[in-house]
Amino acid sequence: MKVVALETLQLAEFPFLFWLRVHTDAGLVGTGETFWAPGPVAAYIHDNVASYLLGKDPRDIELHDRTLGSVYVGARDSGAEVRGNSAVNIALWDIYGQALGEPVWRLLGGRTHATVPIYNTCAGYKHVRATKKNALFERGEDWSLKSGDSNEGPYEDLLAWRYNAGDLAKSLKSEGIVAMKIWPFDIAAEASNGTRISLVDLDKALEPFHKIRDAVGRDMEIMVELHGLWTLPPVLRIAEALKPYDVAWLEEPIRYNELDAMAELARHTSIPIAASERLASRQMFKQLIDKRAASVIMIDLAWCGGLSEARKIANMAEASELPVTLHDCTGPIVYAASCALSATLPNVNYQEAVRAYFTGWYTEIVADVPPVKDGHVAPLEGPGLGLNLRPELFQRPDAAVRITRL
């Protein structure tokens, strides 16, 4: 079997998502995905990866992973090369599973959990579905995208936590989801460039926590997303103020690659630190783990290097007695691959999910998504990843499709 074509897809309606199809001479097609700045990723795939991967056996995943990952990428973060390699790696695992007639999770060692608990990231239907490429940089006063989250369905969770956090918690609990993530401190961080938070702003940001605890008591875990926007002094104040609410973790409280500052924060608070989906490669995660800068290791398959690298990172975390959680808030391919990997990891604590996504626009991209029941997700059972991009996506008027052939 050999790779005969690399096909990429971008949709203007989803300006941050990138999809890859790896075609083989056996008729098998593997699907990959990554997130952010898809244009440079597409250029890397066609101008660099194609010259190496075309004609190769796609089942030699570790060889291709090491070869593509050994080139100079110009940065220690998940730049276009790492994001592109992540999409390739996911697609190759998809092909391997299809070739053997087995789901990816079985090839990764089989399930250690039949299902994995999810936490709901409380985003809305349009959180990454914007018509303008700069929409993520233009925030509305309600911290939705400026293009606007609208009432497209029952799960407008971004607006809900801003204004009706207690009702949102009740809604999640009614579906068996007992963990939720919100980010009420971000507006204050942007106003001060993360250098300070006033008591007034602190009290305002704490309002959703009051409402959640009043509505459901201690039946809901609350994850606090800080998006790496803070410097150390104000985030210490935030951590102290959050203690009465017994939150599950502080996620990326300081810029993700400031590991010494993160480690200092971890030493000064009893709240677990979760980090960091934006790190790339096991070498960066090793530093995070060795410095004890985080006690929950968060991995994003789209940004770390794909399934192969994520599994190695998770194994390192397990050796250090640390749990991992798989990041989502991107697209349906990475979500399915993450659910597959989560099911195999003995040290996974949660799989991130966005109910506005997996009940909404994910189904416009793929026909099948991992099933969620009673707050737990199960991996798909089909060969490979168990899902495919809908063929009609490639015919859409806003589609940019490019193919490089052997």
N, C-alpha and C positions, 0 to 999 in steps of 0.2 A: 504494500500500500504506500502511496506517496501523495504529497500535497500538490495539487494542480492549479489552485487559484485561491487568492485572498480577496474577499469582497467586503467592503465597508459601507456602512449606512449611517447617515445623519439626518435628523428630522428637524426642521426649523421650529416646530412646535415644542420640541424638547431640546433646547439649544445646548444643554450641558451633557447630554448622553451620546455615547458612541457604541455602535454595534459592529461586530466582526463575524463573518462567516468564513470558515476554513473548509474548502472543498477538496475532496480526495478522488483519486481515480477509481475507487471502489464504490463511489456514489454516496458515501457518508459525508455529512456536513456538520461540523462542530460550530457552536455559537459561543462567542465571547462578548464581553461588555466592559466598559469603564465609564468614568464620570469626570467631567470638567474639561473644557477646552478641546473639543473633539477634533478641530481642524488640525492642530499640530500632531495629534495622535494618528490621524489618518495619513498625514504626510510621512510620519515615521514608519508606519506599517508598509506603505507602498514603496517608499524610497529606500528603506533600509532592511526591514524584516523580510520582505519578499525575496530579495536576492539571496538570502540565506535559507529560508524555509521551503521555498518552492523546490519540489523534487525530493524532499526528505520524507522519511517515514514519520508520520505524526505521532506514532506510539512511543517514540523515543523521547518522552516528555522531559525527563531529567537532563538529558543531553542538551535539548533545545533551551531549556530553562537556564542552564549554566552558561551556554554559549551566548544567548541574548543578554543575560544578566551581567556578563563580564565586560561588556563594552563600556567605554567612558560615557557617562550620562550627564556630566557637568554639574551635578547637584546631589546632595545627600537625601533630598526629599523625593516625593513621588511625582517627578516630572513626566513629560510626555513619553519618554522612553519606558519608564517603569509602568506607567498606566497602559501603554501599548502592550508591553510584555505580559501584564496581568490579563488583558483580554485574550492574548494568544494562549496563555497557559490554561485558562478556563475552557477555551474552545478545544484544545488538544485533549483534555480530560473528557470532554463531551464525546469526542470521536472515539477515544479508547473504550469508554463505556458502551457506546453503540456497537463497536466492533465485537465486543464480548457478550453483548446482549444483557448487560448488567448495569444497574444504577451506579453513579459515581460514588455514592456513599459506601457501597459494598467494596469497590476497588480501593477505597481509602481505609479499609480495615473492618468495615461493618459497623453497625450501630451499637453504641453503648447506651443510647436512650431511644425508646420508641418515638418519643416526642420531646420537645424542648420548650420550656416556658418562654413566652415572649414578653418584652416590655414594649408598650406603644409609644413611639415618638410622636408627639402630638402636633404633627404638621397637617396642613390642609391640602385640598385637592390640587391647588395650583402652586404648591411650594416650589417645585422645580419645573412646572409646566408653564412657561412664560413665552410670550411672543417676542420679547426683546432680549438680545444676548447679554445686555448689561443689567437685567432685571434683578439679579441677586445682589447688586450693589446699590439698589434703590429701594430703601425700606419705607413702608408707610408708617404712620404714627402708631398703628396697632401691631407693628413688627411683622406684618404679612408682606408679601411681595407687593411692590407698588402697582404692578399690573392687576393685583387684587385677587384674594381668595374669595370665591363666591359660593353661594349655597347650591352646590351641585349634588348634594346628597346628605345623608344623616351624619357624616363624619367630618364636619368642618372643625377639626380639633384644634387647629391653631387659634382661631378666633375664640373657641370655647374656653381654652385655658386662660386666655387673656381676660375674659369677661365673666365666665360661668364655670370656674374650675371645679366647684363642688358638684355641679350637675354632670360635668364631664367625667369626674371620678365615678359617680354612680353609674353612668352609661357603660364605662369600661368594666366595672365590677359586674354588671348584669350580664356581660358576655364572658365572664370568667377571667378577664384580663386584670391582674392585680399589681401591675407595675407600669408606671408612666413616666415620660421624660418631658420636661418643660424648660424654658430658658428666659425667665423674667428679668434677669439681671443685664441682658445684653444692651438694652436701650441706655442704661446708665453708663455702661462701659464705653459705648460710642460717644457719649456726651463728654466724657473726661479722658478719652483715649486710654481708658483702663487704669488711670493713675490714682483715682479717688472715688469714693461713693459716699454721698451725704446720708445722714440719718433719715432724711425725708425720702430720698430715693431708695434707701434700704427698706424702709417700711412699706413703700409702694410695691417693691419687688417681692416682699414676703406675703402679700395679700393672697395670691393663689394657694400658698401652703396652708394658710389659715383655713381657707374655704375647703380644701381637700380634706384636711383633718376633721373639720367640723362635719363634713358630709359623710365620710366613710370611716372615720377614726383611723386605727392603725391597720386597716385591711388593705391599704394601698402602699406599695413601695413607690417612692418618688426619686427619680434620677434628675440631677440638676446639670443641665448643659451650660457651660460657660464659654465655649467656642474659642478658648485660648486668648481671650480679649483682655485679661487682667494682669497687672503687675502684682508683686507679692503682698505689699501692705494692705490694699483694699480687699484682696481675696481672703486674707486672714480674718478681716472684719466680717466678711460674708459667711465664712465657715463658722465663726462663733455664733452669728445670728441664726444660723440654720440648725444648730444643735437641738433646740426644743422640738423640731419637727422630725428628727431621727431619719434623715434622708439616706437613701441607699448609697449614693456616691456623688462626688463632684467630678464632672467630666471635663477634661482638658481645661483646668482653671487658669493655667498660664500657657503661653505659647509653647506648642508641642515639642519644639527642639531645645527649649531651655530646661534641660533635665536637672541641673543642679538646683535651680529655683523650685522646680516641682518637688524635688526630694526634700528641700527645706520645708516646704509647705506640708508635705506628708508627715514630717517629724513633729509638726506643731498643731495638728488636728487629728481628732479621732475618726473623722469622716473618711471613708475610703476614697482614694483618688483613682479615677479611671482615665487611661490614656493608652495609645493615641492612634486613632484610625488614620491619621495623616502621616504616620511614620512609614517608611519604606525599608524593606529588607530586614532579615533576622539580626544583622549586625547592629542596626539602630535599636531594635527591640532588646537586644542583649544589654546594651548600655542602660536602657530604661529599667530593665529588671535588676541588673547588678547594682544600680544606684538606689534601688528600692524607692523609685520616684512614683510608682503607682502600685496599687494592690489589686486592681482589676485591669487586665490587659485587653485593650480593644483593638480589633483587627478588621481592616477593610480589604476584601479580596481584590477590589478594583484598584487599590492604591499600593498594596504591599508587594505585589508580584504574582498574585493569583493563588490558586488552591495549593500548589506545591509549597510556596513560601509560607503561606498562612499555617499550614499543618506543622511546619518546622518551628514557627514562632510559638504555636500553641504547645508543642512538646517542650520547648524551653521553659515556658511558663509553668507547665506541670511539674517539671523538675525542681522549680523553685517554690512549689506549693502555692501557686497563684492561679485564680480562675481567669478564664477568657470569656469575652462576649464578641460576637460577630456583628459588625456594624452594617446597617442598612439605612437607607434614605436616599437611594440612588435609583436602580432600575430592576426589572424583574429577573434578568439573567443572573446578576450578582446575588440577588435575594435567594433564588433557587439554589445556586451553588453554595451560598452561605448556610442555608438550611441543611443541605446535604453534609457539609463539613461539620456543622454543629452536632448533628446526630451521632457523629463518630468520636467526638472528643469527650473524654472522661471528666475534664476540668472545665467544661462550659457551664456558665451559670444562666445566661439568657441569650436568646436570639433577638436582636432588634427587629422591629417591624413597624410599619405605618399602615394602620387600617384604612386610611383614606386612599392609600396606594393599592394594597393587595385586593381590596374590594372595588377599586375604581380603575384608574388608567392602566395599571399593569395588565388588565384583561384586554385592553386595546392593542397591546404589544404582543402578548402571547395568549394562547388559549388555556393554558394550565398554570396554576400557581400552587405552591405548597399549601395544603389545607390547614386552616387554623380552627381548633375546636377547644372550647373551655380554656382559653388563654394559652394553649400549647400548639406548636407547629410541628408537623411531620414532613419529612422529605418526600419528594416525588418518587414514585416507584418505577417509572419508565427507564429504558436504557439511557445511559449517559446522564445528562441533566434532566431528561424527561420532559423537555419542552422545546419549542421552536418559535422563532419569530414568525408572525403572521405574514404570509406571502404578499398580501395587499399593501403592506408598508412600503415595499420597494417600488410601487406604482404611484404613490402619493405625489401630488404636485409639489410638496415641500421637501421631498426626499432628495438627498445628494448621495448617489450611489457610484462607487468606483470599484473596478475589478482589475487586478493584476494577475495575469495567467503565466503558467509555465511556458 
